[in-house]
Amino acid sequence: MTELSRAQIRELMGQVLKNQGKVLPDDDGADLREVGFRSLDFSELALRVEDETGEELNFDAPGLRRIATVGDVLDFLVELQRQ
């Protein structure tokens, strides 16, 4: 299995936002609502991570509820790859 680094996941997240004419801020503490990163965007990002790694990510809704910032998304996806 190929594991993506936090920086690689951040780059993929930036691509998802760029496709919508949005910009990923440099600050990992940026609030997702202010960035305009929605649940559909998270799903697209998760699919991109799966495509890159060749592995399915398994996560549950309670874990997603804690995600509020750019850094939370990155931490969540890095951790999922290790499970």
C-alpha positions, 0 to 999 in steps of 0.5 A: 500500500502506498501511503500519502504524506500530509503534504500530498493530501494537502495538495489533493485538497487544493486541487479539489478546491481549485476545480471550484474556483476556490483557494486552499489557505496556507493556514491549517487552522482555517475553518472549512466553512470559511474556505467553502469545503463541503461534505461533497468536497471531502468525499471527492478528496477521500476518493482521490486518496483512495485512487492514489493509494489503491486502498479503501478508506473506512470511516464512520460519521462520528469521526467526521463530525469532529472535523472543522478545520483544514488541519482536521481533514489532513489529520483525519485522512493521514490517520485513516491510512494507518488503520 
